[in-house]
């Protein structure tokens, strides 16, 4: 026979179960509050962290592209070079005869094409301005170019030019008339101008007007910010590298200054009110005697009435004269001057 539990034992068991339930509920509430706090913390951190769009907006904006006016303003002048340089009179005679050549090596042929077309840094990406100078003493020519460019493209092209003294130190090219030309390429040290640079010296030996001739050129390419300078200097005599160095030093600083001094778009001139005459006021019905106004138009005024005994010569009309005569009677001995006045009316 099964023994029934005592009432005391039942009460103790019920109390234990109640206490366990309360502890379980408290633990769940504590975990939930921590979970909610973690969610709020994650949301706060997400709100505080910048988004990709905010990162993009915080990055500095790219400078505006070089304009044609800025490129022209950054060019060298004869005053920068001094004697014996003068403004160029056109392309040198040796240009087509000794530079327009082809090579079997792809890189070497590409270099010759770039020198002939004056595109050491490839095709222009925007504005470009060119100035040429002739040295009549040595028969040399200096070509100076300022151009807009993409920084990455210029740096890539400069890296390619640095390989030319190894890849094309010595090669053979074929001129436009089939004559063979011996070409040499070596590196030239440039001044610390601009942000990146590369210099080369190219010499090619061929024929000019049926006679042997050697053309030697200094080639330089310099990146200044997002713009570039390209220079060639040389001729049938040994080029004077000091002019190359001087041109790059002056030119790089001028290009920087030109970019800082961005010209303002033309605007309507503002008149200086302290020097300009006072504007004419709007006319009002009241006639003003101010000296700042234009001439006042004469206004008609009524003629004053003369008394009955006044002389007709002071402006009475013929009818008034006749009425006066009728009132006073016609007098044959009246003054002749008054009669003439009456006739004139």
C-alpha positions as a Markdown table, in Angstrom:
| # | Residue | x | y | z |
|---|---|---|---|---|
| 1 | Unk | 0.0 | 0.0 | 0.0 |
| 2 | Unk | 1.3 | 3.3 | -1.1 |
| 3 | Unk | 2.0 | 5.9 | 1.6 |
| 4 | Unk | 0.7 | 9.4 | 1.0 |
| 5 | Unk | 3.2 | 12.3 | 1.5 |
| 6 | Unk | 2.8 | 14.4 | 4.5 |
| 7 | Unk | 1.3 | 17.9 | 4.1 |
| 8 | Unk | 4.7 | 19.5 | 5.2 |
| 9 | Unk | 6.6 | 17.7 | 2.5 |
| 10 | Unk | 4.1 | 18.9 | -0.1 |
| 11 | Unk | 4.6 | 22.5 | 1.1 |
| 12 | Unk | 8.4 | 22.3 | 0.9 |
| 13 | Unk | 8.2 | 20.8 | -2.6 |
| 14 | Unk | 5.9 | 23.6 | -3.8 |
| 15 | Unk | 8.2 | 26.2 | -2.3 |
| 16 | Unk | 11.3 | 24.7 | -4.1 |
| 17 | Unk | 9.5 | 24.7 | -7.4 |
| 18 | Unk | 8.4 | 28.3 | -7.0 |
| 19 | Unk | 11.9 | 29.4 | -6.1 |
| 20 | Unk | 13.3 | 27.6 | -9.2 |
| 21 | Unk | 10.8 | 29.3 | -11.4 |
| 22 | Unk | 11.7 | 32.8 | -10.1 |
| 23 | Unk | 15.4 | 32.1 | -10.6 |
| 24 | Unk | 14.9 | 30.9 | -14.1 |
| 25 | Unk | 12.8 | 34.1 | -15.0 |
| 26 | Unk | 15.5 | 36.3 | -13.5 |
| 27 | Unk | 18.2 | 34.6 | -15.5 |
| 28 | Unk | 16.2 | 35.0 | -18.7 |
| 29 | Unk | 15.6 | 38.7 | -18.0 |
| 30 | Unk | 19.3 | 39.3 | -17.3 |
| 31 | Unk | 20.4 | 37.6 | -20.6 |
| 32 | Unk | 17.8 | 39.5 | -22.5 |
| 33 | Unk | 19.0 | 42.9 | -21.1 |
| 34 | Unk | 22.5 | 42.0 | -22.1 |
| 35 | Unk | 21.4 | 40.9 | -25.5 |
| 36 | Unk | 19.5 | 44.2 | -26.0 |
| 37 | Unk | 22.4 | 46.2 | -24.7 |
| 38 | Unk | 24.7 | 44.5 | -27.2 |
| 39 | Unk | 22.3 | 45.3 | -30.1 |
| 40 | Unk | 22.2 | 48.9 | -29.0 |
| 41 | Unk | 25.9 | 49.0 | -28.8 |
| 42 | Unk | 26.3 | 47.6 | -32.3 |
| 43 | Unk | 23.8 | 50.0 | -33.7 |
| 44 | Unk | 25.7 | 53.0 | -32.1 |
| 45 | Unk | 29.0 | 51.8 | -33.5 |
| 46 | Unk | 27.4 | 51.3 | -36.9 |
| 47 | Unk | 26.0 | 54.9 | -36.8 |
| 48 | Unk | 29.4 | 56.3 | -35.7 |
| 49 | Unk | 31.5 | 54.5 | -38.4 |
| 50 | Unk | 31.7 | 56.4 | -41.7 |
| 51 | Unk | 30.1 | 55.0 | -44.8 |
| 52 | Unk | 31.9 | 54.5 | -48.1 |
| 53 | Unk | 30.1 | 57.6 | -49.4 |
| 54 | Unk | 31.4 | 59.6 | -46.4 |
| 55 | Unk | 34.9 | 58.3 | -47.1 |
| 56 | Unk | 34.6 | 59.4 | -50.7 |
| 57 | Unk | 33.3 | 62.9 | -49.8 |
| 58 | Unk | 36.1 | 63.4 | -47.3 |
| 59 | Unk | 38.8 | 62.6 | -49.9 |
| 60 | Unk | 40.4 | 65.7 | -51.6 |
| 61 | Unk | 38.8 | 66.7 | -54.9 |
| 62 | Unk | 40.9 | 66.3 | -58.0 |
| 63 | Unk | 42.3 | 69.6 | -59.4 |
| 64 | Unk | 40.7 | 71.1 | -62.4 |
| 65 | Unk | 42.2 | 70.2 | -65.8 |
| 66 | Unk | 44.8 | 72.4 | -67.3 |
| 67 | Unk | 43.2 | 75.0 | -69.7 |
| 68 | Unk | 44.6 | 76.2 | -73.0 |
| 69 | Unk | 45.2 | 79.6 | -71.5 |
| 70 | Unk | 47.1 | 78.2 | -68.6 |
| 71 | Unk | 49.2 | 76.1 | -70.9 |
| 72 | Unk | 50.1 | 79.1 | -73.0 |
| 73 | Unk | 50.9 | 81.1 | -69.9 |
| 74 | Unk | 53.3 | 78.5 | -68.7 |
| 75 | Unk | 55.4 | 78.4 | -71.8 |
| 76 | Unk | 59.0 | 79.7 | -72.0 |
| 77 | Unk | 59.9 | 82.9 | -73.8 |
| 78 | Unk | 63.0 | 84.2 | -75.5 |
| 79 | Unk | 63.7 | 86.3 | -72.4 |
| 80 | Unk | 64.0 | 83.1 | -70.3 |
| 81 | Unk | 66.6 | 81.6 | -72.6 |
| 82 | Unk | 68.5 | 84.7 | -73.7 |
| 83 | Unk | 71.0 | 84.8 | -76.6 |
| 84 | Unk | 71.5 | 83.2 | -79.0 |
| 85 | Unk | 67.9 | 81.9 | -79.0 |
| 86 | Unk | 65.2 | 83.5 | -81.2 |
| 87 | Unk | 61.6 | 82.6 | -81.9 |
| 88 | Unk | 61.5 | 79.5 | -84.2 |
| 89 | Unk | 60.9 | 80.1 | -87.9 |
| 90 | Unk | 59.6 | 76.6 | -88.5 |
| 91 | Unk | 60.6 | 72.9 | -88.4 |
| 92 | Unk | 64.3 | 72.2 | -88.8 |
| 93 | Unk | 65.5 | 70.8 | -92.1 |
| 94 | Unk | 67.0 | 67.7 | -90.4 |
| 95 | Unk | 63.7 | 66.7 | -88.8 |
| 96 | Unk | 62.2 | 64.7 | -91.7 |
| 97 | Unk | 65.6 | 63.5 | -93.0 |
| 98 | Unk | 66.9 | 62.0 | -89.8 |
| 99 | Unk | 64.0 | 61.4 | -87.5 |
| 100 | Unk | 61.4 | 60.0 | -89.8 |
| 101 | Unk | 62.8 | 56.4 | -89.6 |
| 102 | Unk | 61.7 | 52.9 | -88.8 |
| 103 | Unk | 63.2 | 50.2 | -86.7 |
| 104 | Unk | 62.7 | 46.5 | -86.4 |
| 105 | Unk | 62.7 | 46.6 | -82.7 |
| 106 | Unk | 59.2 | 47.6 | -81.6 |
| 107 | Unk | 60.3 | 49.7 | -78.6 |
| 108 | Unk | 63.0 | 51.4 | -80.5 |
| 109 | Unk | 60.7 | 52.2 | -83.4 |
| 110 | Unk | 58.1 | 53.5 | -80.9 |
| 111 | Unk | 60.8 | 55.8 | -79.4 |
| 112 | Unk | 61.7 | 57.2 | -82.9 |
| 113 | Unk | 58.0 | 57.9 | -83.6 |
| 114 | Unk | 57.5 | 59.6 | -80.3 |
| 115 | Unk | 60.5 | 61.9 | -80.9 |
| 116 | Unk | 59.4 | 62.7 | -84.4 |
| 117 | Unk | 55.8 | 63.5 | -83.4 |
| 118 | Unk | 56.9 | 65.3 | -80.1 |
| 119 | Unk | 54.8 | 62.9 | -78.1 |
| 120 | Unk | 57.3 | 61.4 | -75.7 |
| 121 | Unk | 54.4 | 61.0 | -73.2 |
| 122 | Unk | 51.9 | 59.7 | -75.7 |
| 123 | Unk | 49.0 | 61.6 | -77.2 |
| 124 | Unk | 47.8 | 64.6 | -75.3 |
| 125 | Unk | 44.9 | 64.1 | -72.9 |
| 126 | Unk | 43.7 | 67.7 | -73.0 |
| 127 | Unk | 45.1 | 71.2 | -73.5 |
| 128 | Unk | 48.6 | 71.6 | -75.0 |
| 129 | Unk | 50.8 | 74.6 | -76.0 |
| 130 | Unk | 54.2 | 74.5 | -77.8 |
| 131 | Unk | 56.9 | 77.1 | -78.2 |
| 132 | Unk | 59.9 | 76.8 | -80.5 |
| 133 | Unk | 63.3 | 78.5 | -80.4 |
| 134 | Unk | 66.2 | 78.5 | -82.9 |
| 135 | Unk | 69.9 | 78.8 | -82.3 |
| 136 | Unk | 71.3 | 80.2 | -85.6 |
| 137 | Unk | 74.9 | 80.0 | -84.3 |
| 138 | Unk | 74.9 | 76.2 | -84.0 |
| 139 | Unk | 71.9 | 75.4 | -86.1 |
| 140 | Unk | 70.0 | 74.0 | -83.1 |
| 141 | Unk | 66.4 | 74.0 | -82.2 |
| 142 | Unk | 64.6 | 73.8 | -78.8 |
| 143 | Unk | 61.0 | 72.7 | -78.6 |
| 144 | Unk | 59.2 | 73.2 | -75.4 |
| 145 | Unk | 55.7 | 71.8 | -74.7 |
| 146 | Unk | 53.2 | 72.2 | -71.8 |
| 147 | Unk | 50.3 | 69.7 | -71.7 |
| 148 | Unk | 47.5 | 68.3 | -69.6 |
| 149 | Unk | 48.0 | 64.7 | -68.6 |
| 150 | Unk | 46.8 | 61.9 | -66.4 |
| 151 | Unk | 49.3 | 61.3 | -63.5 |
| 152 | Unk | 49.2 | 57.5 | -63.8 |
| 153 | Unk | 49.6 | 57.6 | -67.6 |
| 154 | Unk | 52.6 | 59.9 | -67.3 |
| 155 | Unk | 54.3 | 57.8 | -64.6 |
| 156 | Unk | 53.8 | 54.7 | -66.7 |
| 157 | Unk | 55.3 | 56.4 | -69.8 |
| 158 | Unk | 58.3 | 57.7 | -67.7 |
| 159 | Unk | 59.0 | 54.2 | -66.5 |
| 160 | Unk | 59.0 | 53.0 | -70.1 |
| 161 | Unk | 61.5 | 55.8 | -71.1 |
| 162 | Unk | 63.8 | 54.7 | -68.3 |
| 163 | Unk | 64.2 | 51.3 | -70.1 |
| 164 | Unk | 65.4 | 52.8 | -73.4 |
| 165 | Unk | 69.1 | 53.1 | -72.5 |
| 166 | Unk | 69.1 | 49.3 | -72.0 |
| 167 | Unk | 66.6 | 48.2 | -74.7 |
| 168 | Unk | 67.7 | 50.6 | -77.4 |
| 169 | Unk | 71.3 | 51.5 | -76.5 |
| 170 | Unk | 72.4 | 50.8 | -80.1 |
| 171 | Unk | 70.1 | 49.9 | -83.1 |
| 172 | Unk | 69.8 | 50.4 | -86.8 |
| 173 | Unk | 66.9 | 52.3 | -88.4 |
| 174 | Unk | 65.9 | 52.9 | -92.0 |
| 175 | Unk | 65.2 | 56.4 | -93.2 |
| 176 | Unk | 62.5 | 57.6 | -95.6 |
| 177 | Unk | 64.7 | 57.0 | -98.7 |
| 178 | Unk | 65.8 | 53.6 | -97.5 |
| 179 | Unk | 69.1 | 54.8 | -96.1 |
| 180 | Unk | 70.4 | 53.0 | -93.0 |
| 181 | Unk | 70.9 | 55.0 | -89.8 |
| 182 | Unk | 72.9 | 54.1 | -86.7 |
| 183 | Unk | 71.1 | 55.2 | -83.6 |
| 184 | Unk | 72.4 | 55.5 | -80.0 |
| 185 | Unk | 70.4 | 56.1 | -76.8 |
| 186 | Unk | 71.7 | 56.9 | -73.4 |
| 187 | Unk | 70.5 | 58.5 | -70.2 |
| 188 | Unk | 70.8 | 62.2 | -69.4 |
| 189 | Unk | 70.6 | 63.5 | -65.8 |
| 190 | Unk | 68.0 | 66.1 | -65.3 |
| 191 | Unk | 67.6 | 68.7 | -62.5 |
| 192 | Unk | 65.3 | 68.1 | -59.6 |
| 193 | Unk | 62.4 | 69.8 | -61.3 |
| 194 | Unk | 58.7 | 68.7 | -61.0 |
| 195 | Unk | 57.5 | 65.6 | -59.3 |
| 196 | Unk | 58.9 | 62.9 | -61.7 |
| 197 | Unk | 61.2 | 63.1 | -64.7 |
| 198 | Unk | 63.3 | 61.2 | -67.2 |
| 199 | Unk | 66.0 | 62.4 | -69.6 |
| 200 | Unk | 67.6 | 60.8 | -72.7 |
| 201 | Unk | 70.1 | 61.7 | -75.3 |
| 202 | Unk | 69.4 | 60.3 | -78.8 |
| 203 | Unk | 71.9 | 60.5 | -81.7 |
| 204 | Unk | 71.3 | 59.2 | -85.2 |
| 205 | Unk | 73.8 | 59.2 | -88.0 |
| 206 | Unk | 72.5 | 59.2 | -91.6 |
| 207 | Unk | 72.4 | 61.4 | -94.6 |
| 208 | Unk | 71.2 | 65.0 | -95.1 |
| 209 | Unk | 71.1 | 66.3 | -98.7 |
| 210 | Unk | 73.4 | 63.5 | -99.8 |
| 211 | Unk | 76.0 | 64.2 | -97.2 |
| 212 | Unk | 76.7 | 62.4 | -93.9 |
| 213 | Unk | 75.1 | 64.0 | -90.9 |
| 214 | Unk | 74.7 | 63.3 | -87.3 |
| 215 | Unk | 71.7 | 64.6 | -85.3 |
| 216 | Unk | 71.9 | 64.7 | -81.5 |
| 217 | Unk | 69.0 | 65.6 | -79.3 |
| 218 | Unk | 68.4 | 66.0 | -75.5 |
| 219 | Unk | 65.0 | 64.6 | -74.7 |
| 220 | Unk | 63.2 | 65.4 | -71.4 |
| 221 | Unk | 59.8 | 64.6 | -69.9 |
| 222 | Unk | 58.8 | 66.0 | -66.5 |
| 223 | Unk | 55.6 | 65.6 | -64.6 |
| 224 | Unk | 54.4 | 68.6 | -62.5 |
| 225 | Unk | 51.4 | 67.6 | -60.5 |
| 226 | Unk | 48.8 | 66.4 | -63.0 |
| 227 | Unk | 50.5 | 68.2 | -65.9 |
| 228 | Unk | 53.6 | 67.6 | -67.9 |
| 229 | Unk | 56.5 | 69.2 | -69.8 |
| 230 | Unk | 58.2 | 67.8 | -72.8 |
| 231 | Unk | 61.4 | 69.2 | -74.2 |
| 232 | Unk | 63.7 | 68.5 | -77.1 |
| 233 | Unk | 67.0 | 70.4 | -77.6 |
| 234 | Unk | 69.6 | 69.8 | -80.2 |
| 235 | Unk | 70.7 | 69.8 | -83.8 |
| 236 | Unk | 73.6 | 68.8 | -86.0 |
| 237 | Unk | 76.1 | 70.0 | -83.4 |
| 238 | Unk | 76.5 | 68.8 | -79.8 |
| 239 | Unk | 73.5 | 70.1 | -77.8 |
| 240 | Unk | 74.3 | 72.5 | -74.9 |
| 241 | Unk | 72.7 | 70.7 | -72.0 |
| 242 | Unk | 72.8 | 73.8 | -69.7 |
| 243 | Unk | 69.9 | 75.2 | -71.8 |
| 244 | Unk | 68.0 | 72.0 | -71.2 |
| 245 | Unk | 68.5 | 72.2 | -67.4 |
| 246 | Unk | 67.7 | 75.9 | -67.3 |
| 247 | Unk | 64.5 | 75.5 | -69.4 |
| 248 | Unk | 63.2 | 72.7 | -67.1 |
| 249 | Unk | 64.0 | 74.5 | -63.9 |
| 250 | Unk | 62.3 | 77.7 | -65.0 |
| 251 | Unk | 59.4 | 76.0 | -66.8 |
| 252 | Unk | 58.5 | 73.7 | -63.9 |
| 253 | Unk | 58.2 | 76.6 | -61.4 |
| 254 | Unk | 56.3 | 78.6 | -63.9 |
| 255 | Unk | 53.8 | 75.8 | -64.5 |
| 256 | Unk | 53.3 | 75.5 | -60.7 |
| 257 | Unk | 52.7 | 79.2 | -60.3 |
| 258 | Unk | 50.3 | 79.2 | -63.3 |
| 259 | Unk | 48.2 | 76.5 | -61.7 |
| 260 | Unk | 48.1 | 78.4 | -58.4 |
| 261 | Unk | 47.0 | 81.6 | -60.1 |
| 262 | Unk | 43.9 | 80.2 | -61.7 |
| 263 | Unk | 42.4 | 83.0 | -63.9 |
| 264 | Unk | 38.9 | 84.1 | -62.9 |
| 265 | Unk | 36.2 | 84.0 | -65.5 |
| 266 | Unk | 35.6 | 87.4 | -67.1 |
| 267 | Unk | 33.0 | 89.4 | -65.2 |
| 268 | Unk | 31.1 | 92.5 | -65.8 |
| 269 | Unk | 33.2 | 95.4 | -64.5 |
| 270 | Unk | 31.8 | 97.1 | -61.4 |
| 271 | Unk | 31.7 | 100.8 | -61.6 |
| 272 | Unk | 33.4 | 102.8 | -58.8 |
| 273 | Unk | 30.6 | 104.8 | -57.2 |
| 274 | Unk | 33.1 | 107.2 | -55.6 |
| 275 | Unk | 34.3 | 108.4 | -59.0 |
| 276 | Unk | 31.3 | 108.0 | -61.2 |
| 277 | Unk | 28.8 | 110.8 | -61.5 |
| 278 | Unk | 25.6 | 110.8 | -59.5 |
| 279 | Unk | 22.8 | 109.0 | -61.3 |
| 280 | Unk | 19.9 | 111.1 | -62.5 |
| 281 | Unk | 17.0 | 110.9 | -60.1 |
| 282 | Unk | 13.6 | 109.8 | -61.2 |
| 283 | Unk | 11.6 | 112.8 | -62.3 |
| 284 | Unk | 8.8 | 113.8 | -60.0 |
| 285 | Unk | 5.8 | 116.1 | -60.7 |
| 286 | Unk | 7.5 | 118.8 | -58.6 |
| 287 | Unk | 10.1 | 120.8 | -60.6 |
| 288 | Unk | 13.5 | 120.6 | -58.9 |
| 289 | Unk | 16.3 | 123.1 | -59.2 |
| 290 | Unk | 19.0 | 120.6 | -58.2 |
| 291 | Unk | 22.2 | 121.1 | -60.2 |
| 292 | Unk | 22.6 | 117.3 | -60.6 |
| 293 | Unk | 19.6 | 117.1 | -62.9 |
| 294 | Unk | 19.5 | 117.9 | -66.6 |
| 295 | Unk | 18.3 | 121.2 | -68.0 |
| 296 | Unk | 14.7 | 122.0 | -66.9 |
| 297 | Unk | 12.3 | 122.4 | -69.7 |
| 298 | Unk | 10.6 | 125.8 | -69.7 |
| 299 | Unk | 7.1 | 125.7 | -68.3 |
| 300 | Unk | 4.3 | 127.9 | -69.9 |
| 301 | Unk | 3.3 | 130.7 | -67.6 |
| 302 | Unk | 0.1 | 132.9 | -67.9 |
| 303 | Unk | 0.8 | 136.4 | -69.1 |
| 304 | Unk | 0.1 | 139.1 | -66.5 |
| 305 | Unk | -3.0 | 141.2 | -67.2 |
| 306 | Unk | -2.2 | 144.9 | -67.7 |
| 307 | Unk | -4.5 | 147.6 | -66.4 |
| 308 | Unk | -6.9 | 149.3 | -68.7 |
| 309 | Unk | -4.8 | 152.4 | -69.0 |
| 310 | Unk | -1.5 | 150.5 | -70.0 |
| 311 | Unk | 0.2 | 151.1 | -73.3 |
| 312 | Unk | -0.6 | 148.7 | -76.1 |
| 313 | Unk | 3.1 | 148.4 | -76.9 |
| 314 | Unk | 3.7 | 146.2 | -73.8 |
| 315 | Unk | 1.9 | 143.2 | -75.2 |
| 316 | Unk | -1.8 | 143.7 | -75.4 |
| 317 | Unk | -3.5 | 142.0 | -78.3 |
| 318 | Unk | -5.4 | 143.8 | -81.0 |
| 319 | Unk | -8.8 | 143.0 | -79.5 |
| 320 | Unk | -7.9 | 144.6 | -76.2 |
| 321 | Unk | -6.5 | 147.6 | -78.0 |
| 322 | Unk | -9.7 | 148.0 | -80.0 |
| 323 | Unk | -11.9 | 147.7 | -76.9 |
| 324 | Unk | -9.8 | 150.3 | -75.2 |
| 325 | Unk | -10.1 | 152.6 | -78.2 |
| 326 | Unk | -13.8 | 152.0 | -78.2 |
| 327 | Unk | -14.1 | 152.9 | -74.5 |
| 328 | Unk | -11.8 | 156.0 | -74.8 |
| 329 | Unk | -12.9 | 157.0 | -78.2 |
| 330 | Unk | -11.0 | 157.3 | -81.4 |
| 331 | Unk | -8.6 | 160.1 | -81.1 |
| 332 | Unk | -6.9 | 161.3 | -84.3 |
| 333 | Unk | -4.0 | 162.9 | -82.4 |
| 334 | Unk | -3.1 | 159.6 | -80.7 |
| 335 | Unk | 0.7 | 158.8 | -80.6 |
| 336 | Unk | 1.8 | 157.1 | -83.9 |
| 337 | Unk | 3.9 | 154.5 | -82.1 |
| 338 | Unk | 0.8 | 153.0 | -80.5 |
| 339 | Unk | -0.9 | 152.8 | -83.9 |
| 340 | Unk | 2.0 | 150.9 | -85.4 |
| 341 | Unk | 1.9 | 148.4 | -82.4 |
| 342 | Unk | -1.7 | 147.7 | -83.1 |
| 343 | Unk | -1.0 | 147.0 | -86.8 |
| 344 | Unk | 1.7 | 144.4 | -85.8 |
| 345 | Unk | -0.7 | 142.4 | -83.9 |
